């Protein structure tokens, strides 16, 4: 009789480029246990992390001795799962090879509203950001390009070294909320610094969804289901993200924008205790198709609401 344990872990050598994790890293113990016949391992992956690469390229990788090795398996793009046969226990993670020749300049253009609330009164902080990269970067830019003129409607964006991109208002300053719900926002990039000209637009959401429960600094027991509620809901979908203050524990789900979602205790018991941010994302997004731009770049309009609470 062998007792198995499966835990999320970050105490594993991080994969080197171009391999990019699409899931948490899982340690299945007792490590090195060999099977007389293969077992089947299924891991859920996060399709939003593929960076535009085909989901069919995703794979389960095993960490043995000094590095990661890809295992032959099959991808279910409907359920976002990868299935593979394994002959022994070790550390496993869903990954994708993110290498490719860039099709052009990678750009990430975002019109954003952050919503917090005082009692039942929502408070808005609006902003616009633009990032450009000469090499494809699915997360943070690795080769930020300064010296570009970027305008969104009547707002001129300025270079922010800390952000490694362009922003309005300037970093460290505040302006009154200026975003209009349901309005179309057009970006105009003037060709410079090796970046082609671009005119593209996105429609801002017509609602301001914001979390109303759990309340700020509530305490919740991981052994119990967590009921989440938000106001100003409507059509489309939202992302709900739980992430610890240390960034070592997280949960994410995409669900209908109907005002509530039940996070079952089975999704919480594996998380570490401590302070968590509960984030609600509601957005419109589309890929950029302009000549000279990497088709994996995107333009988005996003409403984000965050509340802080304790998980014990």
PAMARRO-926281 format. One line per 8 residues: their letters; for each residue x, y, z of N, C-alpha, C. Coordinates in pm, whole numbers. Layout:
# PAMARRO-926281
A	X Y Z X Y Z X Y Z  ...
# end
This chain:
# PAMARRO-926281
XXXXXXXX	84 -119 0 0 0 0 88 125 0  60 216 -91 137 341 -101 42 459 -88  73 551 0 -7 673 17 51 783 -70  -32 840 -157 13 948 -246 -28 1083 -189  56 1184 -211 20 1322 -178 49 1409 -300  -39 1505 -325 -21 1598 -437 -30 1739 -381  76 1817 -397 79 1954 -345 132 2049 -450  84 2172 -446 143 2276 -530 275 2319 -467
XXXXXXXX	373 2346 -551 504 2382 -497 574 2480 -588  653 2570 -527 738 2656 -608 885 2626 -579  907 2518 -499 1044 2480 -464 1104 2388 -569  1084 2426 -695 1136 2349 -808 1211 2445 -899  1315 2396 -963 1388 2480 -1057 1292 2536 -1162  1289 2667 -1178 1200 2729 -1275 1243 2691 -1417  1147 2668 -1505 1183 2634 -1643 1256 2749 -1710  1349 2718 -1794 1421 2820 -1869 1351 2846 -2001
XXXXXXXX	1372 2967 -2053 1310 3003 -2181 1356 2902 -2287  1268 2866 -2381 1138 2929 -2407 1019 2861 -2339  1043 2763 -2249 933 2694 -2184 865 2786 -2083  731 2791 -2090 654 2882 -2006 544 2803 -1933  537 2813 -1798 434 2740 -1723 294 2787 -1758  201 2691 -1768 60 2721 -1790 -24 2679 -1669  43 2624 -1567 -27 2578 -1447 65 2595 -1329  13 2562 -1212 100 2552 -1095 193 2432 -1114
XXXXXXXX	300 2428 -1035 387 2311 -1034 338 2218 -924  325 2090 -956 271 1993 -862 377 1891 -824  390 1868 -695 480 1765 -644 397 1646 -600  421 1529 -664 348 1407 -631 446 1313 -561  414 1283 -437 500 1199 -355 435 1064 -327  514 959 -297 659 960 -278 736 963 -409  824 1063 -422 899 1083 -546 980 959 -580  984 926 -710 1062 812 -756 987 681 -755
XXXXXXXX	866 680 -698 787 557 -698 758 515 -842  794 392 -877 773 341 -1013 650 252 -1019  578 260 -1131 458 180 -1151 490 58 -1237  420 -54 -1210 435 -171 -1297 375 -144 -1434  271 -63 -1438 214 -17 -1565 184 131 -1549  184 204 -1660 171 349 -1654 42 395 -1587  53 507 -1517 -64 575 -1461 -99 693 -1552  -218 746 -1538 -262 861 -1618 -264 986 -1531
XXXXXXXX	-201 1092 -1578 -197 1220 -1509 -270 1324 -1594  -363 1397 -1533 -436 1504 -1603 -414 1634 -1526  -369 1738 -1596 -346 1868 -1535 -426 1974 -1610  -496 2060 -1535 -564 2174 -1596 -463 2282 -1628  -479 2348 -1744 -391 2459 -1780 -473 2586 -1799  -405 2699 -1788 -469 2830 -1802 -445 2880 -1944  -548 2879 -2027 -531 2914 -2168 -491 3060 -2188  -520 3147 -2088 -484 3288 -2103 -333 3309 -2095
XXXXXXXX	-259 3205 -2053 -114 3217 -2041 -39 3169 -2164  -112 3122 -2265 -45 3066 -2383 18 3174 -2470  -22 3299 -2449 38 3408 -2525 9 3402 -2673  -105 3342 -2709 -140 3334 -2850 -89 3210 -2919  -8 3130 -2853 38 3004 -2912 -78 2906 -2915  -83 2814 -3014 -191 2715 -3019 -194 2631 -2892  -313 2613 -2836 -325 2534 -2713 -279 2391 -2734  -290 2343 -2857 -247 2207 -2887 -98 2186 -2868
XXXXXXXX	-22 2295 -2857 122 2285 -2834 156 2264 -2687  56 2276 -2599 81 2260 -2456 116 2115 -2425  189 2096 -2316 233 1961 -2278 256 1955 -2128  252 1835 -2074 293 1813 -1936 443 1788 -1935  512 1855 -1843 656 1836 -1830 687 1779 -1692  790 1695 -1686 834 1633 -1561 970 1688 -1524  990 1710 -1395 1121 1757 -1346 1193 1639 -1282  1299 1596 -1346 1381 1487 -1295 1525 1532 -1285
XXXXXXXX	1584 1514 -1172 1725 1544 -1153 1754 1692 -1177  1795 1730 -1298 1845 1866 -1318 1758 1953 -1408  1652 1901 -1463 1575 1984 -1555 1439 1927 -1589  1370 2001 -1676 1235 1965 -1719 1239 1890 -1851  1152 1789 -1864 1142 1711 -1986 996 1699 -2025  966 1720 -2152 828 1711 -2201 784 1566 -2212  659 1539 -2174 602 1405 -2184 500 1404 -2297  499 1302 -2376 400 1292 -2484 262 1274 -2423
XXXXXXXX	165 1350 -2472 30 1342 -2419 -70 1402 -2515  -191 1425 -2466 -298 1481 -2551 -362 1600 -2480  -403 1701 -2559 -460 1824 -2506 -609 1829 -2537  -689 1859 -2435 -832 1881 -2452 -857 2031 -2441  -873 2098 -2556 -886 2244 -2558 -1023 2291 -2511  -1120 2199 -2501 -1252 2236 -2451 -1249 2247 -2299  -1189 2146 -2235 -1182 2143 -2089 -1054 2205 -2034  -963 2247 -2125 -834 2303 -2084 -756 2206 -1996
XXXXXXXX	-744 2082 -2043 -668 1981 -1969 -566 1915 -2062  -460 1863 -2000 -360 1784 -2072 -351 1649 -2001  -354 1540 -2079 -346 1406 -2023 -221 1338 -2074  -147 1274 -1984 -26 1203 -2023 -9 1080 -1936  62 981 -1989 94 861 -1913 226 882 -1841  231 843 -1714 355 856 -1637 393 721 -1578  523 699 -1568 572 571 -1517 620 580 -1372  635 703 -1322 680 719 -1184 639 857 -1131
XXXXXXXX	657 878 -1003 616 1002 -938 731 1101 -932  696 1231 -946 797 1335 -944 725 1470 -937  787 1575 -991 726 1707 -1001 678 1729 -1144  555 1783 -1158 495 1798 -1290 436 1939 -1307  429 1985 -1432 373 2117 -1462 329 2119 -1607  219 2188 -1635 177 2211 -1773 256 2329 -1828  314 2313 -1948 395 2418 -2007 369 2429 -2157  426 2534 -2214 419 2553 -2359 550 2616 -2406
XXXXXXXX	592 2576 -2523 711 2635 -2583 672 2768 -2645  716 2878 -2583 673 3011 -2626 764 3071 -2732  862 2993 -2778 954 3048 -2877 887 3058 -3014  917 3162 -3082 873 3181 -3220 937 3310 -3270  946 3322 -3398 998 3446 -3455 888 3550 -3449  916 3663 -3387 816 3767 -3375 769 3813 -3512  640 3830 -3524 582 3875 -3650 595 4026 -3666  643 4092 -3563 652 4238 -3566 659 4289 -3424
XXXXXXXX	623 4413 -3403 624 4473 -3271 508 4418 -3188  540 4371 -3068 435 4325 -2977 386 4445 -2897  255 4466 -2894 197 4581 -2825 84 4537 -2733  76 4605 -2620 -32 4581 -2524 -90 4717 -2487  -210 4748 -2536 -274 4878 -2517 -399 4858 -2431  -407 4929 -2319 -515 4903 -2223 -576 5033 -2171  -709 5041 -2178 -785 5145 -2109 -847 5078 -1987  -815 5129 -1867 -852 5054 -1746 -917 5141 -1641
XXXXXXXX	-1008 5078 -1567 -1069 5141 -1451 -1056 5046 -1333  -999 5096 -1222 -994 5020 -1097 -1105 5069 -1006  -1183 4974 -954 -1298 5008 -871 -1273 4959 -729  -1280 5050 -633 -1284 5015 -493 -1413 5073 -437  -1440 5053 -312 -1565 5110 -262 -1554 5145 -114  -1629 5246 -79 -1639 5292 59 -1783 5268 101  -1805 5164 183 -1941 5121 211 -2001 5067 83  -2110 5128 38 -2172 5085 -87 -2143 5182 -201
XXXXXXXX	-2052 5278 -176 -2020 5379 -277 -1894 5339 -353  -1903 5313 -483 -1783 5276 -559 -1694 5397 -587  -1562 5376 -581 -1464 5479 -610 -1383 5435 -732  -1361 5527 -826 -1298 5491 -953 -1159 5554 -966  -1066 5475 -1019 -935 5526 -1059 -913 5483 -1204  -906 5580 -1294 -895 5551 -1436 -753 5570 -1486  -716 5493 -1588 -584 5507 -1644 -572 5441 -1780  -471 5479 -1856 -444 5422 -1988 -296 5383 -1992
XXXXXXXX	-266 5264 -2042 -126 5221 -2054 -101 5165 -2194  24 5175 -2236 66 5118 -2365 207 5065 -2349  229 4942 -2392 362 4880 -2385 398 4824 -2522  524 4839 -2559 574 4793 -2687 701 4712 -2666  714 4604 -2740 826 4513 -2722 876 4467 -2858  1008 4469 -2875 1067 4427 -3002 1079 4275 -3012  1057 4206 -2899 1056 4059 -2898 930 4016 -2826  868 3909 -2872 740 3868 -2815 752 3838 -2666
XXXXXXXX	669 3903 -2586 670 3886 -2441 528 3865 -2393  489 3743 -2358 350 3716 -2319 311 3775 -2185  407 3803 -2098 374 3859 -1967 425 4002 -1959  542 4022 -1901 598 4155 -1892 696 4178 -2007  707 4300 -2058 800 4326 -2168 944 4292 -2130  1019 4236 -2222 1160 4206 -2197 1249 4304 -2272  1196 4370 -2374 1271 4470 -2450 1184 4593 -2472  1154 4667 -2365 1064 4783 -2379 1122 4888 -2471
XXXXXXXX	1036 4952 -2548 1078 5049 -2648 1031 5189 -2607  1123 5278 -2570 1086 5417 -2540 1087 5502 -2668  1051 5628 -2653 1060 5721 -2766 947 5712 -2866  831 5670 -2824 716 5656 -2913 609 5757 -2871  536 5810 -2968 427 5902 -2939 297 5823 -2940  227 5823 -2826 103 5747 -2813 -6 5840 -2762  -119 5841 -2832 -234 5923 -2793 -357 5833 -2789  -437 5847 -2683 -566 5778 -2676 -673 5884 -2657
XXXXXXXX	-756 5900 -2759 -851 6011 -2763 -774 6142 -2746  -808 6225 -2646 -737 6353 -2627 -624 6341 -2527  -595 6219 -2480 -495 6201 -2375 -362 6155 -2433  -256 6230 -2404 -122 6193 -2448 -54 6112 -2338  -2 5996 -2375 64 5909 -2279 212 5946 -2269  268 5934 -2149 408 5967 -2127 484 5841 -2086  614 5839 -2118 699 5725 -2085 718 5715 -1933  701 5593 -1879 721 5568 -1736 825 5457 -1723
XXXXXXXX	944 5493 -1678 1053 5396 -1671 1020 5280 -1577  954 5310 -1464 920 5204 -1369 822 5104 -1430  731 5154 -1510 633 5068 -1577 692 5002 -1700  798 5061 -1754 858 5019 -1881 754 5026 -1993  679 5136 -1989 576 5158 -2089 526 5301 -2078  412 5327 -2140 355 5461 -2146 226 5464 -2066  197 5580 -2004 81 5586 -1917 17 5724 -1916  -112 5726 -1893 -186 5849 -1860 -280 5815 -1745
XXXXXXXX	-281 5893 -1638 -194 6008 -1612 -51 5965 -1581  38 6062 -1564 176 6029 -1531 181 5953 -1400  282 5866 -1388 298 5788 -1266 308 5882 -1146  235 5851 -1039 241 5931 -917 145 6048 -914  68 6067 -1021 -30 6176 -1023 -171 6120 -1029  -268 6202 -995 -408 6160 -994 -492 6258 -1075  -585 6205 -1151 -682 6289 -1221 -821 6235 -1188  -921 6320 -1200 -1058 6275 -1177 -1094 6166 -1278
XXXXXXXX	-1183 6072 -1240 -1225 5967 -1334 -1272 6028 -1465  -1224 5974 -1576 -1254 6033 -1706 -1314 5933 -1806  -1314 5804 -1773 -1365 5704 -1866 -1517 5705 -1868  -1573 5698 -1988 -1717 5693 -2007 -1758 5551 -2043  -1851 5495 -1968 -1895 5358 -1993 -1956 5346 -2133  -1922 5236 -2200 -1979 5209 -2331 -1921 5289 -2445  -1825 5379 -2417 -1766 5463 -2521 -1653 5389 -2593  -1628 5432 -2717 -1520 5376 -2796 -1393 5457 -2773
XXXXXXXX	-1280 5388 -2746 -1153 5455 -2721 -1053 5416 -2829  -1002 5518 -2897 -912 5497 -3010 -769 5531 -2972  -676 5439 -3002 -533 5463 -2985 -473 5507 -3117  -386 5607 -3109 -314 5654 -3227 -164 5652 -3193  -91 5561 -3259 53 5550 -3236 124 5611 -3356  204 5715 -3330 279 5781 -3436 408 5702 -3460  433 5666 -3584 550 5585 -3618 678 5651 -3570  754 5580 -3488 883 5628 -3439 950 5515 -3364
XXXXXXXX	1082 5524 -3348 1155 5425 -3271 1143 5285 -3325  1122 5270 -3454 1109 5138 -3513 971 5078 -3497  876 5153 -3440 740 5105 -3421 650 5164 -3530  580 5080 -3606 494 5132 -3713 376 5212 -3657  319 5293 -3742 199 5368 -3705 84 5272 -3681  -6 5313 -3594 -121 5227 -3560 -238 5314 -3520  -355 5282 -3575 -481 5339 -3528 -575 5223 -3504  -617 5207 -3380 -708 5097 -3345 -791 5140 -3226
XXXXXXXX	-902 5073 -3203 -991 5116 -3096 -1057 4997 -3029  -1114 5024 -2913 -1186 4923 -2836 -1299 4992 -2762  -1409 4921 -2742 -1525 4976 -2670 -1514 4942 -2523  -1530 5042 -2438 -1523 5018 -2294 -1651 4950 -2247  -1639 4860 -2147 -1760 4793 -2095 -1866 4894 -2051  -1991 4850 -2054 -2103 4938 -2019 -2140 4929 -1872  -2068 4845 -1796 -2094 4830 -1653 -1965 4848 -1573  -1982 4878 -1443 -1870 4887 -1350 -1884 4779 -1242
XXXXXXXX	-1865 4653 -1274 -1882 4550 -1171 -1781 4570 -1057  -1827 4557 -932 -1736 4567 -820 -1782 4472 -709  -1682 4413 -642 -1707 4312 -540 -1771 4376 -417  -1878 4314 -368 -1944 4361 -247 -1928 4263 -131  -1899 4136 -162 -1879 4035 -58 -1782 3930 -110  -1680 3892 -31 -1657 3928 109 -1619 4075 125  -1646 4128 244 -1612 4267 273 -1462 4279 299  -1412 4401 288 -1270 4427 310 -1229 4381 450
XXXXXXXX	-1121 4302 455 -1060 4248 577 -1148 4149 651  -1248 4092 582 -1320 3977 638 -1222 3862 659  -1259 3768 743 -1181 3645 762 -1266 3527 719  -1206 3437 640 -1280 3323 588 -1203 3195 616  -1277 3091 656 -1219 2959 683 -1206 2882 552  -1085 2831 524 -1061 2758 399 -1146 2632 387  -1192 2578 499 -1270 2455 496 -1415 2480 456  -1452 2606 438 -1590 2641 402 -1594 2704 263
XXXXXXXX	-1706 2685 193 -1726 2749 62 -1722 2901 78  -1669 2968 -24 -1663 3114 -23 -1761 3168 -128  -1866 3236 -83 -1963 3296 -174 -1919 3438 -208  -1900 3464 -336 -1859 3596 -383 -1977 3664 -451  -1998 3792 -418 -2103 3871 -481 -2042 3999 -539  -2097 4045 -650 -2056 4174 -704 -2175 4249 -761  -2164 4381 -763 -2273 4469 -809 -2248 4510 -953  -2352 4570 -1014 -2347 4620 -1152 -2304 4511 -1251
XXXXXXXX	-2360 4394 -1235 -2329 4285 -1327 -2421 4294 -1449  -2391 4212 -1548 -2468 4215 -1672 -2428 4103 -1765  -2399 4137 -1890 -2367 4035 -1989 -2218 4003 -1987  -2181 3900 -2064 -2041 3865 -2080 -1989 3778 -1966  -1858 3771 -1954 -1793 3690 -1852 -1696 3776 -1771  -1662 3725 -1654 -1564 3790 -1568 -1461 3686 -1526  -1344 3735 -1487 -1243 3651 -1423 -1245 3682 -1274  -1243 3576 -1193 -1225 3591 -1049 -1090 3531 -1014
XXXXXXXX	-1006 3610 -948 -870 3566 -917 -845 3584 -768  -798 3477 -704 -753 3482 -566 -602 3471 -568  -531 3564 -506 -386 3555 -500 -338 3603 -363  -246 3526 -304 -195 3560 -172 -104 3682 -179  -87 3749 -66 -1 3868 -61 142 3833 -99  184 3709 -69 319 3666 -102 330 3619 -247  215 3602 -314 215 3557 -453 248 3412 -471  243 3333 -360 281 3193 -370 161 3099 -376
XXXXXXXX	41 3155 -378 -79 3073 -376 -189 3146 -451  -259 3077 -542 -359 3147 -623 -466 3052 -675  -577 3111 -717 -689 3040 -780 -753 3135 -879  -792 3085 -996 -857 3170 -1095 -968 3092 -1164  -1076 3161 -1195 -1186 3098 -1269 -1252 3205 -1357  -1301 3165 -1473 -1381 3253 -1558 -1525 3209 -1545  -1614 3304 -1523 -1753 3269 -1498 -1847 3374 -1557  -1973 3342 -1562 -2075 3432 -1615 -2086 3557 -1528
XXXXXXXX	-2102 3671 -1590 -2115 3798 -1518 -2258 3816 -1468  -2297 3728 -1374 -2435 3731 -1322 -2442 3776 -1177  -2332 3823 -1119 -2336 3883 -987 -2295 3794 -872  -2271 3664 -897 -2231 3578 -785 -2156 3456 -836  -2070 3404 -748 -2000 3280 -779 -1961 3213 -649  -1978 3081 -644 -1943 3004 -525 -1808 2936 -548  -1706 2978 -471 -1577 2912 -474 -1581 2800 -371  -1582 2677 -417 -1596 2563 -327 -1471 2545 -242
XXXXXXXX	-1493 2489 -124 -1384 2472 -28 -1271 2386 -85  -1303 2296 -177 -1200 2210 -236 -1097 2292 -313  -1135 2412 -358 -1041 2501 -427 -964 2590 -329  -1002 2588 -202 -940 2674 -102 -846 2598 -9  -876 2471 16 -799 2397 116 -653 2383 76  -623 2386 -53 -484 2374 -97 -408 2505 -94  -478 2616 -65 -412 2747 -61 -350 2770 76  -247 2850 80 -184 2883 207 -270 2983 283
XXXXXXXX	-252 2990 414 -325 3088 494 -260 3226 480  -335 3330 513 -279 3464 508 -371 3564 441  -315 3678 404 -390 3786 340 -400 3760 191  -521 3777 135 -544 3752 -7 -610 3873 -73  -579 3889 -201 -652 3982 -286 -753 3901 -367  -878 3944 -365 -980 3885 -450 -1007 3986 -561  -973 3948 -684 -978 4040 -798 -1087 3996 -894  -1166 4092 -940 -1267 4068 -1041 -1230 4148 -1166
XXXXXXXX	-1211 4079 -1278 -1178 4144 -1405 -1295 4132 -1502  -1332 4243 -1563 -1438 4243 -1664 -1386 4326 -1781  -1378 4268 -1899 -1309 4340 -2006 -1358 4303 -2147  -1331 4395 -2238 -1338 4370 -2382 -1195 4364 -2433  -1165 4273 -2522 -1027 4256 -2570 -1029 4204 -2712  -932 4251 -2791 -916 4199 -2926 -769 4207 -2965  -728 4119 -3054 -590 4117 -3101 -569 4224 -3207  -447 4276 -3213 -411 4379 -3311 -374 4312 -3443
XXXXXXXX	-429 4364 -3551 -404 4303 -3682 -333 4397 -3778  -282 4511 -3728 -218 4610 -3815 -84 4558 -3870  -49 4604 -3987 77 4567 -4051 194 4613 -3964  291 4524 -3943 408 4556 -3864 395 4523 -3717  278 4470 -3677 255 4435 -3538 237 4284 -3524  289 4230 -3414 272 4089 -3383 124 4064 -3355  65 3967 -3422 -79 3943 -3411 -119 3893 -3273  -22 3863 -3187 -54 3821 -3051 -65 3940 -2956
XXXXXXXX	-27 4059 -3003 -49 4179 -2925 -197 4209 -2918  -238 4293 -2822 -382 4316 -2806 -412 4456 -2756  -537 4493 -2773 -592 4617 -2720 -712 4578 -2634  -724 4637 -2515 -827 4593 -2421 -884 4711 -2345  -1008 4694 -2300 -1075 4788 -2209 -1122 4707 -2090  -1078 4745 -1970 -1094 4657 -1855 -1143 4732 -1732  -1235 4668 -1660 -1275 4714 -1527 -1224 4611 -1427  -1153 4656 -1324 -1098 4564 -1225 -1136 4610 -1085
XXXXXXXX	-1192 4518 -1006 -1229 4546 -868 -1150 4452 -778  -1096 4504 -668 -1015 4424 -577 -1059 4446 -433  -1069 4338 -358 -1093 4348 -215 -993 4261 -142  -956 4300 -21 -857 4229 58 -927 4157 173  -893 4029 195 -950 3958 309 -851 3852 357  -881 3792 470 -794 3692 530 -847 3552 508  -758 3461 477 -794 3320 460 -724 3243 570  -802 3171 650 -741 3098 763 -772 2949 755
# end
